[in-house]
Amino acid sequence: MDKNLVIVYLSIFIGLLAFAGVTVFRQIFKTRKLESSLAKLKTKLNKEKGTAQEYYELASIYSEKKVFTLAIPLFQKALKAAEEEGEESIAPIYNGLGYVYFAQDQYDLAIRQYKEAIKLKPDYVVALNNLGHAYERKNLNTQALEMYEQALKFSPNNPTAKRRAESLRRLVIA
């Protein structure tokens, strides 16, 4: 019986080690891929003018790394490049810029960017959720609820919008 118990504990320990090892390796590969993309884009954009997509990708990488001060001018360059290229699908750029402002607690600037994204693409559920969240941070609960309900019109099973709308309904109605 003691041998069986030792085998069970050892098996559990090996399983946990294997899980931890896989998790660590996945994170390493993800980080390396991100760093590789960062290096390539920085090198290219330092040598020559980039496309809206390239500026957007680099800004998104900085945003993911939480280097917001470097992300803002790149999102702005992406908008300018998109305008020059005649790119019509720029709502994600405005949303990304809004996210960066939001992360720095600049809610009014974030709200402006999210609204611009929604103006360009009214069914942009991510921007609707983000705008709702920014309204919440400013304690504008009625407007936040409206945004989450609008998001639910386009995506009825959206878990974020569902959860936040239910919570806000209790606050607004009470």
C-alpha positions, 0 to 999 in steps of 0.5 A, a space after each residue: 500500500 505504501 508503494 502505491 501511495 508513493 507511485 501516485 504522489 510521484 505520478 502527480 508530481 511528474 504531471 505537475 512538472 510536465 504541465 509547468 514545463 509546457 507552460 514555460 516553453 509556450 511562454 518563451 516561444 510567445 515572447 521570442 516571437 513577439 520580440 522577433 516581430 518587434 525587432 523586425 518592425 523597428 528595424 524596417 520603420 527606422 530605415 523607411 516609411 512604413 504602411 498603416 499595418 506595420 505601424 499598427 502592428 508595432 504599436 500593438 506590440 508596444 501596447 501588449 508590452 505596456 510601453 504605452 508612451 511608444 505606442 501612442 505615436 505609432 498608432 497616430 502614424 498608422 492613422 496618418 498612413 491609412 489616410 494616405 493609403 486610402 485605407 478604409 478599415 481604420 476602426 481597429 487603429 482608433 480602438 487600439 489608441 483608445 486602449 492605450 489612453 485608457 490604460 493610462 487613465 486618460 478616459 476622456 481621450 480613450 472615449 473619443 477614440 472609441 467613439 471614432 472607431 464606432 462611428 467608422 464601424 457601428 457593429 464593432 463589439 470590442 470598441 463598444 465594450 471598451 467604450 462601456 468600460 471607459 464610461 464605467 470608470 468615469 461613473 457614467 453608468 447609464 451611458 456604459 449600460 447603453 454601450 453594453 446593450 448595443 454590443 449585445 445587439 450585435 453579439 448576443 452571447 458576448 460574455 463581457 457585455 452580458 456580465 457588465 450589463 447585468 451588473 449595471 442594470 442593478 446600479 442604474 435601476 436601483 
